[in-house]
Amino acid sequence: MRTLTRFGRVLAGMGAPLLLGGAALADTSDVVGYNRVLVEKAGAHCVDDPHCFNRYPPAIEPVAHAKPGDLITFETRDALDSDLNLTSTPDDLAAIDLNLVHPMTGPVYVEGAKRGDAVAITFITIVPDDYGYTTIVPGFGFLRDKFPEPYVANWRLNSAYAVSEQLPGIKVPMNAFTGSIGTMPGEPEIQAWKKREADLAAAGGVALQPQPIGALPKAVCGPEGSHKDDCLRTIPPRENGGNIDVKQMQVGTTLLLPCFVDGCGLFIGDVHYAQGDGEVSGTAIEMGATVTVMTEIREGAGAFIKGVQIEGGPQLKNMAPSEFYATTGFPKKESGDLPIYMTYLDSEKIAPLENLSEDLTLAARNALLEMLDYLVREHGLTREQAYVLSSVAVDLRVGQVVDVPNYVMTAVLDLGVFE
C-alpha cells in the first residue's frame, strides 16, 4: 500500500489527480541544505564527557572536524557544571566546586584555518534548556563586599521568557547568547598570558593561576597531567575570546576571533538566557543549551584582529527596552574607604579621598547601588532580589569619559520585566 504525503492527501481531497510515479511525494523536511556537524554531550557532568574540557591546555585534540559553511551544533552545559534544579536553595551553593568552572564543549577543528587567520562565527540558533539559575556566591561578583550571603533564583525557561518563584511578578525576555566562546591558544599565548597573570597575582591583584584540582581533560590538566602547570583557567576572557559575557553576541551576529593554532579549535559553553551588561552578581540566567553556528575563514586577518570583535545588524535595536529607568554614578566615596578592587594597589593616597579621578569602576558601583536602592524602594524587592535582577536586566553603560574628574556611568533597568 502506498502512503500519501500530507501535500498529496490535500490534493486528493481537492479532487486533483496524483502523479505518484515510483515513489511517494517528499515533504520539504527531507531536503538537506547544509552539512551538519553535531558535537554531543555525554554523561551527567564534564568529567564524564569526552567532548568537554574546563581549562585551556596547550595539548588537546579536536573532538570533531567541520568545513567553513557547515552548521556546527554544540550541546553545552551550565557554567557551574552543577546539579542545581527548580527546588535548589542557597544551602545547595555550598556543594558547588568552583574548580569545575567553566565546562566547554569542543574543540572543533575548522578545516583550512591556519595560525594567523581569523575565524568568523555566525550565531544561527540558540535553544535553551527548561531550567536556569542566577546566584550570589560569597566572595564573587561586582558587589562581593556588600553581599556576603549565598542566594539563588531558579528560573523556568522557554523560548520567549523566564520566570522565577524567587522573583514573583517578573518576566525576563529571552536574549540568549554564548557567555563563553573562543579559539584555543597556542603555546606562545599560553606562556605569555600565564606570565602576565602571575605578575598581577604577585602584585596582589586578582588573577587565577593554573589549578589542577578538578581540571579537565584530566590526563593533560589534572594533578598528574602532562601539562598541569600550563592549563589556564577559563574564568577570565582573553584575546582568544573565552568567557567574554558580552550579551550583544545575539543570534544573527558574527563574532571574529584570531586563530592561534591550525584549525582554530572552536569551543562553546556557559550559555546565558539573559544578562544585563555587567552581569553584576557574577551570574546571568545560566543554562545548558544547544547552539548552532556557521564559520568562515578570513585568511591572514589575525594580523589585525587581535582579540574579540563583533559584526551585527539590528540586534541592539531589538534588545532595547520599550521603557526604562536609569540611575547615574560618579567616582566618589566616603573618606577613609578603599574600594575593594583597589586594595591590591596599597595606595596611601586613595583612602582619604572623597573623589577619585576618571574612575569608571567606582562610578559603575555607585550607579548600581543607586539602582538597588530604587528597586527596593519602588518595587518592594529585597536587596538580594534587586541584585539578582540587576545581573539579568540592568545594563551598566558609559555616559561620558571627558568631564574630569567625574566620569559618568549609568545603570539602565528594563521596566518591561515587571508584569
C-alpha positions as CSV (number, residue, x, y, z in Angstrom):
1,M,0.0,0.0,0.0
2,R,1.4,3.4,-1.0
3,T,1.3,6.1,1.7
4,L,0.5,9.7,0.6
5,T,2.3,12.7,1.8
6,R,0.5,15.4,3.6
7,F,0.5,17.5,0.4
8,G,-0.7,14.5,-1.6
9,R,-3.6,14.0,0.8
10,V,-4.6,17.6,0.4
11,L,-4.6,17.3,-3.4
12,A,-6.6,14.1,-3.3
13,G,-9.2,15.8,-1.0
14,M,-9.5,18.6,-3.6
15,G,-10.1,16.1,-6.4
16,A,-6.7,16.7,-8.0
17,P,-5.0,13.9,-9.9
18,L,-2.0,12.3,-8.2
19,L,1.2,11.6,-10.2
20,L,2.8,9.2,-7.8
21,G,5.3,7.6,-10.2
22,G,7.5,5.1,-8.4
23,A,7.7,6.8,-5.0
24,A,5.7,8.9,-2.6
25,L,6.0,12.7,-2.8
26,A,8.7,14.1,-0.5
27,D,8.0,16.5,2.4
28,T,10.3,19.6,2.5
29,S,11.8,18.3,5.8
30,D,13.5,15.7,3.7
31,V,15.5,18.3,1.8
32,V,19.1,18.8,3.1
33,G,20.6,22.2,2.5
34,Y,23.7,22.1,4.8
35,N,26.2,19.6,6.0
36,R,25.7,19.3,9.8
37,V,28.3,18.6,12.5
38,L,26.9,17.7,15.9
39,V,29.2,17.9,19.0
40,E,27.1,16.0,21.6
41,K,27.5,16.0,25.3
42,A,27.5,12.7,27.2
43,G,27.2,11.8,30.9
44,A,26.0,13.8,33.8
45,H,29.0,16.2,34.1
46,C,32.0,17.3,32.2
47,V,34.2,14.7,33.8
48,D,32.1,12.0,32.2
49,D,32.2,13.6,28.7
50,P,35.0,13.1,26.2
51,H,33.8,16.3,24.4
52,C,34.2,18.6,27.4
53,F,37.1,20.5,29.0
54,N,37.4,23.2,31.6
55,R,40.9,24.5,31.1
56,Y,42.9,25.9,28.1
57,P,45.7,23.3,27.7
58,P,48.4,23.6,25.2
59,A,47.8,20.0,24.1
60,I,44.2,18.9,23.4
61,E,42.9,17.0,20.5
62,P,39.9,18.2,18.5
63,V,36.7,16.2,19.1
64,A,35.2,17.0,15.6
65,H,36.1,18.5,12.2
66,A,34.0,20.9,10.2
67,K,34.3,22.8,7.0
68,P,33.5,26.5,6.6
69,G,29.8,26.8,5.8
70,D,28.9,23.7,7.8
71,L,26.2,24.1,10.5
72,I,28.0,23.1,13.7
73,T,25.8,22.3,16.7
74,F,27.2,22.3,20.2
75,E,25.4,20.7,23.1
76,T,26.5,22.7,26.2
77,R,26.5,22.6,30.0
78,D,25.7,25.3,32.5
79,A,28.6,27.4,33.7
80,L,29.0,25.7,37.1
81,D,28.6,22.1,35.8
82,S,26.1,21.9,38.6
83,D,23.2,19.8,39.9
84,L,21.0,22.8,40.6
85,N,17.3,22.5,39.9
86,L,14.0,24.2,40.4
87,T,14.0,23.2,44.1
88,S,17.6,24.4,44.9
89,T,18.2,26.7,47.9
90,P,21.1,28.9,48.9
91,D,22.4,26.0,51.0
92,D,22.9,24.0,47.8
93,L,25.5,26.5,46.7
94,A,27.9,25.2,49.3
95,A,28.3,22.0,47.3
96,I,29.4,23.8,44.1
97,D,33.1,23.3,43.2
98,L,34.3,26.4,41.5
99,N,37.3,24.4,40.2
100,L,34.9,23.0,37.7
101,V,34.1,26.3,36.1
102,H,33.6,26.5,33.0
103,P,32.7,23.3,31.1
104,M,33.3,23.9,27.4
105,T,32.1,21.7,24.5
106,G,34.7,21.1,21.9
107,P,37.2,21.9,20.5
108,V,36.2,21.7,16.8
109,Y,38.9,21.8,14.1
110,V,37.8,24.2,11.3
111,E,39.3,22.7,8.1
112,G,41.6,25.1,6.2
113,A,42.1,27.5,9.0
114,K,45.8,28.3,10.0
115,R,47.5,30.1,12.8
116,G,47.4,33.8,11.8
117,D,44.0,33.6,10.2
118,A,40.8,34.8,11.9
119,V,37.5,32.8,12.1
120,A,34.1,34.4,11.6
121,I,31.5,32.7,13.7
122,T,27.8,33.5,12.9
123,F,25.2,32.5,15.5
124,I,22.4,30.6,13.8
125,T,20.2,29.3,16.7
126,I,20.3,29.0,20.5
127,V,17.8,26.6,22.0
128,P,17.5,26.8,25.8
129,D,17.1,24.1,28.4
130,D,14.0,24.3,30.5
131,Y,15.9,25.4,33.7
132,G,18.3,28.2,34.5
133,Y,19.6,29.9,37.7
134,T,21.1,33.1,38.9
135,T,23.3,33.0,42.0
136,I,25.0,35.2,44.6
137,V,28.2,33.3,45.6
138,P,30.0,34.7,48.6
139,G,33.3,36.3,47.5
140,F,32.3,36.7,43.9
141,G,30.6,39.4,41.9
142,F,30.9,43.1,41.4
143,L,29.5,44.0,44.9
144,R,31.0,41.0,46.7
145,D,31.8,43.2,49.7
146,K,28.2,44.1,50.0
147,F,26.6,40.7,49.6
148,P,28.3,38.1,51.8
149,E,25.5,35.5,51.9
150,P,24.5,33.0,49.2
151,Y,21.3,33.3,47.2
152,V,19.8,31.5,44.2
153,A,16.9,32.3,41.9
154,N,15.6,29.3,39.9
155,W,14.1,30.1,36.5
156,R,11.7,28.2,34.3
157,L,12.7,28.9,30.7
158,N,11.1,28.7,27.3
159,S,12.0,30.4,24.0
160,A,10.0,33.5,24.9
161,Y,10.6,34.4,28.6
162,A,11.9,33.2,32.0
163,V,10.0,33.3,35.4
164,S,11.2,32.5,38.9
165,E,9.3,31.8,42.1
166,Q,12.1,33.8,43.9
167,L,11.2,36.9,41.9
168,P,7.4,36.9,41.6
169,G,5.8,39.3,39.2
170,I,8.9,39.4,37.0
171,K,9.2,38.0,33.4
172,V,12.6,38.3,31.7
173,P,12.5,38.0,27.9
174,M,14.9,35.6,26.2
175,N,18.1,37.3,24.8
176,A,20.3,34.3,24.7
177,F,24.0,34.3,23.8
178,T,27.1,32.3,24.4
179,G,28.8,33.6,27.6
180,S,31.9,31.7,26.6
181,I,33.1,31.0,23.1
182,G,36.6,31.0,21.7
183,T,39.5,29.5,20.0
184,M,42.3,27.5,21.5
185,P,45.5,29.4,22.4
186,G,48.8,28.3,21.0
187,E,52.0,27.6,23.1
188,P,53.3,31.2,22.8
189,E,50.0,32.6,24.0
190,I,49.8,30.2,27.0
191,Q,53.2,31.3,28.2
192,A,52.7,35.0,27.7
193,W,49.3,35.1,29.3
194,K,50.4,32.9,32.2
195,K,53.3,35.3,32.9
196,R,51.3,38.5,32.8
197,E,48.7,37.0,35.1
198,A,51.3,35.6,37.5
199,D,52.9,39.1,37.6
200,L,49.5,40.6,38.5
201,A,49.0,38.0,41.2
202,A,52.4,38.7,42.7
203,A,51.4,42.4,42.9
204,G,48.3,41.4,44.9
205,G,45.8,41.6,42.1
206,V,43.1,39.1,41.4
207,A,44.5,36.5,38.9
208,L,43.7,32.8,39.0
209,Q,46.7,30.7,38.4
210,P,46.6,27.1,36.9
211,Q,44.8,24.8,39.3
212,P,44.9,21.1,38.5
213,I,42.2,20.1,41.1
214,G,39.1,19.5,39.0
215,A,40.9,20.3,35.8
216,L,39.8,18.6,32.6
217,P,41.0,16.9,30.5
218,K,42.4,15.1,33.5
219,A,45.3,13.4,31.6
220,V,46.5,16.8,30.4
221,C,45.5,19.3,33.1
222,G,44.8,17.2,36.2
223,P,47.1,16.7,39.3
224,E,49.1,14.1,37.3
225,G,48.5,15.7,33.9
226,S,51.2,16.1,31.3
227,H,50.8,19.9,31.2
228,K,49.1,20.7,34.6
229,D,51.2,23.9,35.1
230,D,50.2,25.3,31.8
231,C,46.4,24.8,31.8
232,L,44.9,28.3,32.1
233,R,41.6,28.9,33.8
234,T,38.6,29.7,31.7
235,I,37.2,32.4,34.0
236,P,39.0,35.5,32.6
237,P,38.4,36.3,28.9
238,R,41.5,36.8,26.8
239,E,42.5,37.5,23.2
240,N,41.1,34.1,22.2
241,G,37.7,35.0,23.5
242,G,36.5,32.6,26.2
243,N,34.4,34.0,29.0
244,I,33.5,37.2,27.2
245,D,30.0,37.6,28.7
246,V,29.0,40.2,26.0
247,K,25.3,40.0,25.5
248,Q,25.4,41.7,22.1
249,M,26.5,38.3,20.6
250,Q,23.0,37.5,19.7
251,V,21.6,35.1,17.0
252,G,22.4,36.7,13.7
253,T,25.6,38.4,14.7
254,T,29.1,37.3,13.7
255,L,32.0,37.0,16.1
256,L,35.5,37.5,14.9
257,L,38.4,35.7,16.7
258,P,42.1,35.2,15.9
259,C,43.3,31.7,15.3
260,F,46.3,30.8,17.3
261,V,46.5,27.1,16.2
262,D,45.8,25.4,12.9
263,G,42.1,24.6,12.8
264,C,41.4,27.3,15.4
265,G,39.9,24.9,18.0
266,L,36.4,26.4,18.3
267,F,34.6,25.8,21.6
268,I,31.3,27.0,23.2
269,G,29.9,26.8,26.8
270,D,28.4,28.9,29.6
271,V,25.3,30.0,27.6
272,H,23.2,32.8,29.1
273,Y,19.4,33.0,28.7
274,A,19.5,36.7,29.5
275,Q,22.0,39.1,31.1
276,G,22.4,42.8,31.9
277,D,25.5,44.5,30.7
278,G,27.8,43.9,33.7
279,E,26.5,40.5,35.0
280,V,26.9,42.2,38.3
281,S,26.0,39.4,40.7
282,G,28.6,37.1,39.0
283,T,26.0,35.1,37.1
284,A,23.4,35.8,34.4
285,I,20.5,33.4,33.9
286,E,22.8,30.4,33.5
287,M,21.7,27.4,31.5
288,G,22.6,24.5,29.3
289,A,21.7,25.0,25.7
290,T,22.0,23.8,22.1
291,V,23.9,26.3,20.0
292,T,24.3,26.2,16.2
293,V,26.9,28.3,14.4
294,M,28.4,28.6,11.0
295,T,32.1,29.5,10.3
296,E,34.1,31.4,7.7
297,I,37.9,31.7,7.5
298,R,39.4,35.1,6.9
299,E,42.9,34.4,5.8
300,G,45.6,36.4,7.4
301,A,43.2,38.5,9.3
302,G,44.8,37.5,12.6
303,A,47.3,40.2,11.9
304,F,44.8,42.9,12.7
305,I,42.0,41.1,14.5
306,K,44.0,40.5,17.7
307,G,41.0,40.0,20.0
308,V,37.2,39.8,20.1
309,Q,35.3,41.8,17.5
310,I,31.6,41.6,16.6
311,E,29.7,42.3,13.4
312,G,25.9,42.8,13.7
313,G,22.7,44.2,12.3
314,P,19.5,45.2,14.2
315,Q,20.2,43.1,17.2
316,L,21.0,46.1,19.5
317,K,17.8,47.8,18.5
318,N,15.8,44.6,19.1
319,M,17.2,44.3,22.6
320,A,16.4,47.8,23.6
321,P,13.7,48.2,26.3
322,S,10.4,49.9,25.4
323,E,10.6,51.8,28.7
324,F,13.4,52.2,31.2
325,Y,14.5,53.7,34.5
326,A,18.2,54.8,34.9
327,T,20.4,55.8,37.7
328,T,23.8,57.5,37.5
329,G,27.1,57.2,39.3
330,F,30.3,59.4,39.8
331,P,33.7,58.3,41.1
332,K,33.1,59.5,44.7
333,K,33.2,57.7,48.0
334,E,33.4,58.3,51.8
335,S,36.7,59.5,53.2
336,G,38.6,56.5,54.6
337,D,37.0,53.9,52.3
338,L,39.3,52.0,50.0
339,P,37.4,50.4,47.0
340,I,37.7,46.7,47.1
341,Y,39.1,46.5,43.6
342,M,41.9,48.9,44.5
343,T,43.1,47.1,47.7
344,Y,46.0,45.4,45.8
345,L,47.5,48.8,44.9
346,D,48.2,49.5,48.6
347,S,47.8,53.3,47.9
348,E,48.0,55.7,50.8
349,K,46.6,58.4,48.5
350,I,43.2,56.8,47.7
351,A,41.7,56.0,51.1
352,P,41.3,59.6,52.4
353,L,39.9,61.0,49.1
354,E,36.2,61.5,48.7
355,N,36.6,61.9,44.9
356,L,38.7,59.8,42.6
357,S,39.8,60.9,39.1
358,E,38.4,59.3,35.9
359,D,37.4,56.1,37.7
360,L,34.7,54.3,35.7
361,T,34.6,51.3,38.1
362,L,33.7,53.4,41.1
363,A,31.2,55.3,39.1
364,A,29.6,52.0,38.0
365,R,29.4,50.7,41.6
366,N,27.7,53.9,42.6
367,A,25.2,53.8,39.7
368,L,24.4,50.2,40.6
369,L,24.0,50.9,44.3
370,E,21.5,53.7,43.4
371,M,19.6,51.2,41.2
372,L,19.4,48.7,44.1
373,D,18.0,51.4,46.3
374,Y,15.4,52.2,43.6
375,L,14.3,48.6,43.2
376,V,14.0,48.1,47.0
377,R,12.2,51.4,47.5
378,E,9.9,51.5,44.4
379,H,9.3,47.8,43.6
380,G,9.5,46.2,47.1
381,L,12.3,43.8,46.3
382,T,14.8,42.6,48.9
383,R,18.4,43.7,48.2
384,E,19.3,40.2,47.2
385,Q,16.4,40.1,44.7
386,A,17.4,43.5,43.4
387,Y,21.0,42.4,43.0
388,V,20.0,39.3,41.1
389,L,17.5,41.2,38.9
390,S,20.2,43.8,38.1
391,S,22.5,41.0,37.0
392,V,20.0,39.8,34.3
393,A,18.1,43.0,33.4
394,V,20.1,46.1,34.2
395,D,22.7,47.5,31.8
396,L,25.8,49.4,33.1
397,R,26.7,51.9,30.4
398,V,29.3,54.6,30.0
399,G,27.8,58.1,30.0
400,Q,30.9,60.1,29.3
401,V,34.7,59.9,29.7
402,V,35.8,63.5,29.3
403,D,34.3,65.6,32.1
404,V,37.2,65.2,34.5
405,P,37.4,64.2,37.2
406,N,33.8,62.8,37.3
407,Y,33.3,60.3,34.5
408,V,29.6,59.1,34.5
409,M,28.2,55.6,34.4
410,T,24.5,54.8,34.1
411,A,22.6,51.7,35.3
412,V,19.6,51.2,32.9
413,L,16.7,49.0,34.0
414,D,14.3,47.4,31.5
415,L,11.0,48.2,33.2
416,G,9.3,45.7,30.8
417,V,10.4,42.8,33.1
418,F,7.7,43.8,35.6
419,E,4.4,42.1,34.6
